[in-house]
């Protein structure tokens, strides 16, 4: 069985949670299929952000990378040439599996998401994994209200937040509409059942991946670390991940509890970085916040394990490996009650509060800071963590879903 894989961003040097998921899963697929990987058009002509070491790793795992891409990655061919050559290379493939289906704005010039277009052009069955398009609320009223709340925290970014908010909402609606019109769509896999609270997908063959994410094996070395007087927040440093919320929350916490906030992650936009430091100065918490930069995994796990609490006021998530990592290291978590985090709602060590409710976030944080290890003495949490310990189990979930399509081919 020949499987054509699309996985936006996995050969980039800039990866997030979705790319981590796809990188871990794709290496197991050649044990079951002939795997052909087709990089996204955006990677052509961008050699400076291509992770050639990971490309070599994929080759060793017997993932066949598009010859046309390998011969032409340093140039920017016209999209018609990419489509023509990709079509020739995948002609004998039985299924296209897009592991993170999205409809990016810059894909308009490509005629839409490439996996969908090639499926329609070559009459190949299409399977897609939904990771990011179910991460935020895509209803007009809620989007508008959220924009107002974001703007109050970072008023110098109002125009950007407004444009980004409505773009994200419209983008997700376009994504779902175009996807469901595909005549060859055979399977949708999901990492979280709660996506319907954000965006409705009317399709009969939806498969919940279980488990849908897993821990990095290196993290086990840090479980017994002694706690320090610190709180941690780490994520992609953008406003949707709570970059500004966390500062206001920490200001509230420090009114009654003297503790340091450590922040790790990469700023994706310079103007958000400037606004971040402006707010720190405005709130007079320069001596209470330390930016650690982008940490390697081992350094990140060390800082996380030393923390008494993780603040995670994210507005955009489909699962959150960060929360899973914190719980494994016996670090309680206070987060917003968004659909992507609902799978953690039954654990004593996780407090989910109403989105944008800074006072409640601070109160729950203070409560956890004075609570002992009894937060982690429940068997259902240990069972949950054990069930999300291995990426092979996640890959097996994908494989089970793909095989359900193969039986119908």
N, C-alpha and C positions, 0 to 999 in steps of 0.2 A: 504494500500500500504506500503510495507516494503522497506526501503531505507538504503543501506549500505554506510556509510560515511568514506572516507579517508581524513585526514586533517593534513598533516605533520607539526609537531611542536606545535600544539595547547595545548598539555598537558605538554609542556616544560616550565621551568622557564625562558627560554631565548626566547622572542618572538619579532618579528618585525611587519612591516605593514601588511604583508600577514596573519600572525597568528592573529593579531588584527581583521582583516576582518572576518576570519573564526570563531573566538570565538564569535563575535557578532552575526553572522548569524545563527550558528548551534542551538542556544538556541530557535529560533523561529520555527524550522523545526518540532519538535514533535507535534505542534498544527495541523499539516496536514498529517504527516506520522508516521509510526513506525520506529524510527531511531536507527540504530545499528552503533556504532562507533568502528573502528578497528585501533588502534595506529600503527605507522610504526615500522618495526623491530628494528630500531636503538634505540628505547626506552627501549627494553628489556635489563636488566642488567645495567641500568643507573638510579637507584633510586635517586641519588643525584641531578638530574636535572628534576625530575618529579614533576609537580605542583599538589600535592594531593588535595589541596583546590579547584582547578578548576575541578578536577575529581568529587569531591563531588557536586559541583555546577551543573555539567552536569547530575548527577544522579537525583538531585532535579528537573531538567527540563525534566526528563523522557527520557533522552538519554541513551540507553542501551549500556554499554561499554562491549567489548568482555570479556567474563568470562575467557577465556584462558589467556588473557593478565593480568587480575586482579589476577589470581592465580599464574602467572609465571613471573611477571614483574621484580622481583629481580634477575632472572637468565638469562642466554643467551642460549636459546634453539636453535637447528639447524633450519635453514630456512625451511626445509622440514616439521618439526613439526608445525611451525607457519602456513604454507600454508595448511596443513592437517586440523588443528583445526579451522582456520579462514574459510576454505571452508565448514566445517560442520556447523558452526554457521550462515553462510550467505546463506545456501542452499535455504531457502525460500524467500530470498530477490528478489525483482523485478528489481531493478536498483542499480548499484554502482555509487556513485557520488564522484569523487576525486576533492576536492575544491582548490587544488593548484598543478596541475600535473607537475612533473619535473622528470628528469632522472639523479639522483645524481650518482657521480662516485662510491660511496660505494655500490650502488644498483647492481653493476655488479655481486657481489657474491650472490645476491638474485635472479638473473635471470631477472633483470629489475624492473621497477616500479611495486610494489606489486598489486595495484589496477588493472592495465592492465593484469598482469599475472593471477590474480584470476578471472577476467572477462572471459578470454579465457579458463581457466580450467573448469569453472563452467557454461559456456554458459549464462552469465548474461549481460544484456545491460549495456554499460559503458557511463557515461557522465562525462566530465571533465571541470574544470574551469582553464583557462590560466591566471595566474597572472604574474609570474616572467620570463617565458621563452621568452616573447616578450619585455623584458625591455632593452636589449642592442642590438646594431647592430651586426648581425651575418654574415657579408660579409667579405671575406678574406682581401681585400685591406684596407677597413676601419679599421678592427681590427689591421692590421699591423701598419697603420699610428697612430692610437690611442696609441698603445704600445710605439711608439717613443716619443709621446708627454708626456705620463705619466712618462717615464723614464727621460726626461729632468727635470721634477719637483722633482723627487725622484730617483736620479741615483743609489743609493745604493740598490734599490729594482728592478733593471732592470730584473734580472733573474726570480724573482717571478712574476713580472707583465707580462713578456713574456709568462711564463707557464700558468698563470691564464687566460690571454687573449685568447690564443688559445684553452685552455680547455673549457672555457665558450662558445666559438663559436661552437666547435665540439659538446659539450654537448647538445646545443639547437637543432642542426641539427639531432642528434641521437634521441632526445626526440620526435621531430615532425615526423620523419620517422617511428619510432616504433609505435607511437600513431596512425598514419593514416593507418597502416597495420592491426590494430585491426579489427577483423571480427564483433565485437559487438559494435563498437563505434557508438553512436546514437546522441550525442550532445556535442558541445563545447561552453562554455560560456566565454565571454571576458569582461575585465574591461575597455578596451580602444580600439577604432577602429583603432588606428594608428599603431598597432603591425605589420602590413604588411610592414611598412617601414624598420623594423628590420629583420623579418623572415616571410617567405611565408607559409601559411597553406591552402592547397587546400582541402576544405571540404564544403559540401553544407549546413549543418545544424549548422551554427554559430549564436549564440544569444548574442547580446550586452546587458549587464546588465546596466539598467538605472533606478535609480542611482546605481553606482557600489561601492561607499564608502560613509561614513557619518561622522559627527562630534560626539565627545564625549559630552554628555549632560552637563558635569561639566564645560565645557569651557565658557558657557554663563555668569558665575559669574565674568569674567575678562575682558569683552569687554570695559568697561569705564576706565580702568587703565590709569594713566598719563604716558606719554612717558619719558624715560630717555635718556641719551646720550650714547646709545649702539646699536649695530647691533647684530643679533643672527644667529647662524648656529646650527642646530641639526639634527642628523641622526645616523644611524649605522656608527661608525667611521672607515670606510674602504676607500681605495683610490678610488673605483668606485663611492662613494657618494660625492666625492669632498673634501676629508679630507685635501689634500695638496693644491689643487686649491685655497681654501678659504683663505689660508694664504698669497699667492701671491697677490690675489685680495685685501685683506685688507691692505697689504703693499702699494699698489697703491693708495687706498682711502686715507690713512693717509698722503700721500704727500701733500694733499690739504684740508683734513677735519679731524680734531682731534676727534676720536671717538673710543670707546672700542668695541672689538669683543668678544662676549661671546659664548662659545661652549659647547654643552651638547650631551651626548651619550656615548655608551659603545665601547671601543676599543676591537676589536675582535682578534687582533693579536699583540703580544708584539713588534714585529719588526716594525710594522706600528706606534705604539705609540712612539718608540724611534726615528723613522724618523720624526715624527710630531714635537717633541721637538727640534730635530737637525735643522730643517728648521726654526722654530721660532727663534732660536738663530742666525742662519746664516743671516736671514732677519733683525735682530736687532729689533724685535717687542715684546720682552718679556713683556714690560709694556703696550702693546696694546691688548694683548690676555689673556683671562681668561677662563680656563677650569673648568666648573661647576660640572663635573662628570655626573652620571646618575641621572636624576631628576624624582621624582614622578610626576604624571600628573598635580596636582594642582600647584606645584612649577614650572613646565615647562610652564604652561599657564601664570603664573604670570610674568616670565621672558620674554616670547614672547610678551605679551601685553604691557610691558614696552619698547619694542624695537622700534626704528624708522624704521628699515628695517630688512628683512630676506635675507641673502645671501644663495642661494641654487644651487651651481655649481655641481649638481649630473649628473653623466653619465649613471645612471641606475635607471629607474623608469617605473612603469606601470600606475600610477595615481598620487600619492603623497598626502596623507592626510595632511602632514606638510604644504603644500602650502594652502590647504583649511582652515586649522586652522589659518594660518597667515592672510588670507583675512578676515575671520570672525572677527578677533580682530583688523582690520584696520591697519595691518602692510603690507606695500608694499613688493613685492618680486622681486628680480633679480635672474634669473636662466638661465641655458643653454637651448637652443632650441632643445630639444630631443623629440621624438615621444610621450613618456609617459607624457609629460607636455603640449602637444599641446592643450588640452581642456581648458587651461587657457589663450590662446594667444590673445583673443579678449578683455581682461579686461585692463583698463588703469593702474591699480595698479600692473600689472605684466609686467615685461620686460624680454623677452626671447632673448638671444643673441647667436651668433654662439659658438658651443662647443669649449672649450679651449681658447676663445678670452678673455684673462684676462683684457686687456686694456678697451674693450667695457663693460665688467662687472663692472669695476671700474667707468667708466664714467656714466653709467646708475644708479649706486648706488648713486653717488654724486648728480645726477639730482633728484632722489627721496628724498634724504635727505633734500633738500631745497624746496620740493613741499608740499603743505598743504593737507588738508583732501579732496580737490576736486577730488583726485584720486578715492574716494569711493562714489561719488555722482551719480552713474549710476544704473538704475533699473535692467539691465540685470545681474549685479553682485549680487544684492540682491536676484533676482529670482533664480540664480544658487545656492547660499548658502542655500536658503530656500528649494530647491529641494534635498539638500544633508544634511538635518538636522537630519534625523532619520534612525537608523539602521534597523528598521522594514521595511522601504521602500526598503532598499537593499535586505533584506531577501525576500520580496515579488517579487523582480526581479528574484532571484534564483528559487523561488517556481513556478513562471510563466513559466520559462524555463523547469524545471523538469516536470511540468504538460504537456508540449508539447510532451515530450517523453512518458509519461504514456498513453496518448491518442493513441499512436501507439503500445503499449505493447500488 
